[in-house]
Structure formats: C-alpha cells, structure tokens
Amino acid sequence: MSDSPAAERRERILRAAVRERLLDPDHAVLAAFVDLDAVAASVEALHRAFPPSVQALHTFAAKANCLVPVLEELRTHGMGCEVASPGELAQALAAGFAPERIVFDSPAKTRSDLDQALALGVAVNVDNFQELSRVDEILASRSSTSRIGVRINPQVGSGDIAAMSTATATSKFGIPLEDAGSREQLLQAYRDRPWLTWVHAHVGSQGCPLNLITQGIAKAVAFADEVNADLGRRQVIGIDIGGGLPVNFDSDETAPAFDEYVAHLQADAPALFSGDYQVVTEFGRSLLAKNGFTAAYVEYTKTSGGRPIAITHAGAQVATRTVFMPEAWPLRITAHDPTGSPKSGEAVPQDIAGPCCFAGDLLAQARPLPQLEPGDIVALLDTGAYYSSTPFHYNSLPDPAVHGVRIAADESIQFVLVRPAETIQHVLARTGAA
Ligand SMILES: *Cc1c(COP(=O)(O)O)cnc(C)c1O
C-alpha cells in the first residue's frame, strides 16, 4: 500500500492512465507524467523562500524540462526562463516568455545567437573574453535593452559528481576568478563597459552540497562589490545566482527545500539580501524532478545466472544518466500490476532492464521488488527533469508521450498531452528517410 500522499497520488494517476489507455501493453508501452499541481506548489515554495526585500526574477532552466507546454505552465506561475541554446530560446519564446524574462547562458553562443538575443532584449550572460569582444562588435552597430553580465567561475571546487560540477579550478564554464591576472582583466572589462551590469555564477548541479553553492555565490557577490567599489558607482546592479539545488532521489521528501537553501545563502552571502542587487535564479531539477514519473510495461521476465531479470520498455532512451552512471544517478522504482495498483508480495532482488541492445541497459541491478511478471508496470520516480523530456535516440526508439496531470477539486484526474509519442513515421523522418 501507499506510504505517502505523494505515492498515493502517483498510484491514482497510474491507474487512471491505464483506464484511459495512456498506458497500453500494445500501443503505449512507455509514457511519462508531469504532475502540474505539484509543479505549481514547487514554484510557490521557491517564490516564498526569498524574502520580499529581494527583487528576484526566478527563471526555470529549460534544459531540465524543455517541453513547451511545461514551460508555458511555469510562465503562468510567474517564472522566467533560462536557455542555453538556440533551440531552448525558441522553446521559451514559443511558450510565451517575454524576452526580458529570458536569460541566455551557453558557453558556445555563435555570432548569430548573440545577435538575435541582443536584438530581442533577452538577458545574456557572457561566458568568456572572446565572447565579450563579439558583444562589443554587435553593440558598436546598435544598442540593446538586454541585461548583460559575465559568468564568473568562483573556483570553489567539485561536488560528488564531477560531470555536474561547474566551479572547479579547470571548469569549462565562465571566467575564472582566481587564475593569475584573471580578476584584474575582468575588472578592466567592467571599467571599459558601462553596460556590463550583471554578474553570473552557477556553481553546479546535482551532487553539490549547499555550502559549496552558497560559497560560490558569495564570491560572485563579493566580486560585484569589488567592481562597484573600484568604479566608485553602482554599475553592477544584479547577480544571477544560477540554479543547482540538489534533489533527493531516495524518498518522497523534498530535501533540501528552497527555504533551507535561502537560509544558507543568507548566512554565506548576506549582501545579496541588502536590497542593493536584483537577483535572478535559474533552478531546473529542484522544480521538476520530483513532480514527474515515467511508467513502462514489463514485456518479458527471465532468470540468468540465477538472477531474475525483468525486461521493460524504459531504458537508456529515457533514463540515460541512470543507465550510464548508475552509482551517481540511482532511481527509485515501484512495481505495479497491470491495473497500475501497487504489487504486493515478498521483495525479490531483480534486475530491471530496458529495451536497448547493449548489456548495460539496466535501470537497476538486484533491486528488491515484488516478483515482476509480463504485463506488470514499473514506475521510475523523480523523473520530471532531465529524463523523458530529453530522450536519447539509441536504437531508434521513439520518444514516449508525456502527459500533464491535474487532480480537480472533485478528485477527478485530468490529463493534458504535453508531447505526443513519436510514431515510426517521425523516427523515419528524423533518420533521413525520403
Ligand atoms: C543546468 C543549469 C542550470 C540548472 O541546474 P539545475 O541543477 O537543474 O538547477 C542553471 N543554470 C545554468 C547555467 C545551467 O547550466
């Protein structure tokens, strides 16, 4: 039986999805769900966490869930949008975000990307000195209403997952503050450019402890103070503090919560709350991960080397990080009967495999779950960000449907299609078929 209100909610959604054939053993063997009520609650928790003395624009990092209806939903709850590619910028515009509520971060912006962003008035965080020269060239020929900042690398070190840590000494992101001569060159860049009015730092994503993130932000704030002291005026008016609040993938609890993060920030970077600076945030995973799950049918079961194995329709195509880096990205998996109800029975260690043709396509190894059988359903929890919204096209598997869900006041469950499932025709079209 369910052990938390969140689990009960998921089970109700799953049973309704089976009833409505959004999950079907023949025609819809894999689908993802985004709980839109829960997303609204997470956005509200973020907005509430910052004191009213701070003038903040909270943007959602589009890469965490780039589906346009999801972005639209976030916009209606008062979010802005952080984008890091021309595709994400187009998605943000399609979702109706006003350009001034969009922030463009990417370490590889082309001249035309910059041209477009500056023409639209989208905020730009410049990653390096070469990019800054390109912005100079563009602004020499016309003005822009864009807020422009520089991404600094506070070089505070790595969290638990190296690939997710963006503020190491040798990170590819931003301008390092502590390299010889770098800080002086950066100060000169601000002196030379009165339109350089923001400072940006994003310390890392999953795996970074809160105090590492907040120390990085504290260094960004201190650098902004240093620029303003050096110039004798308040040229830097805002700090973009990035995202990166980690998510706990081991229970239905939300820990750390946004207010805990803000408490750490208040301790480590009090100047951010002085009212002297506007603030932009760029959270992704912490707003969406726990508000979505992925469900897949078990197609076959077998035993190999004595180990029970369930072959499901969810693998590397929707859980890429979990399959390739299982230690860093473990997911909770729940077992359900063909109606979507929780399966009971003694837990037996089983491998939960995906459909891809490589041996490592496993969602979990020796995971204790009630013995799975063909026609059962497994749910991968906390997959609302960076999972089914950004699939991997291995084996030409089609992208699954993503459904938004709301539970109405009368307790009825309402699904809205967020992304249709790809058909084989779509797969052929994206693989060059005539
Ligand atoms: C990925 C990214 C984010 C969002 O990170 P989360 O861990 O999803 O909160 C924010 N800002 C930048 C620059 C990023 O690259």
The ligand as an SDF file (V2000), in Angstrom:
LIG
                    3D

 15 15  0  0  0  0  0  0  0  0999 V2000
   21.9220   23.4040  -15.8440 C   0  0  0  0  0  0  0  0  0  0  0  0
   21.9800   24.8210  -15.4340 C   0  0  0  0  0  0  0  0  0  0  0  0
   21.0500   25.3090  -14.5210 C   0  0  0  0  0  0  0  0  0  0  0  0
   20.0440   24.4460  -13.8160 C   0  0  0  0  0  0  0  0  0  0  0  0
   20.6360   23.4900  -12.9970 O   0  0  0  0  0  0  0  0  0  0  0  0
   19.7190   22.5930  -12.0370 P   0  0  0  0  0  0  0  0  0  0  0  0
   20.6740   21.6900  -11.3670 O   0  0  0  0  0  0  0  0  0  0  0  0
   18.7690   21.8490  -12.9210 O   0  0  0  0  0  0  0  0  0  0  0  0
   19.0120   23.5080  -11.0990 O   0  0  0  0  0  0  0  0  0  0  0  0
   21.0880   26.6610  -14.2350 C   0  0  0  0  0  0  0  0  0  0  0  0
   21.9950   27.4750  -14.8090 N   0  0  0  0  0  0  0  0  0  0  0  0
   22.9020   27.0220  -15.6900 C   0  0  0  0  0  0  0  0  0  0  0  0
   23.8620   27.9810  -16.2910 C   0  0  0  0  0  0  0  0  0  0  0  0
   22.9310   25.6860  -16.0220 C   0  0  0  0  0  0  0  0  0  0  0  0
   23.8440   25.2380  -16.8840 O   0  0  0  0  0  0  0  0  0  0  0  0
  1  2  1  0
  2  3  1  0
  2 14  2  0
  3  4  1  0
  3 10  2  0
  4  5  1  0
  5  6  1  0
  6  7  2  0
  6  8  1  0
  6  9  1  0
 10 11  1  0
 11 12  2  0
 12 13  1  0
 12 14  1  0
 14 15  1  0
M  END
$$$$
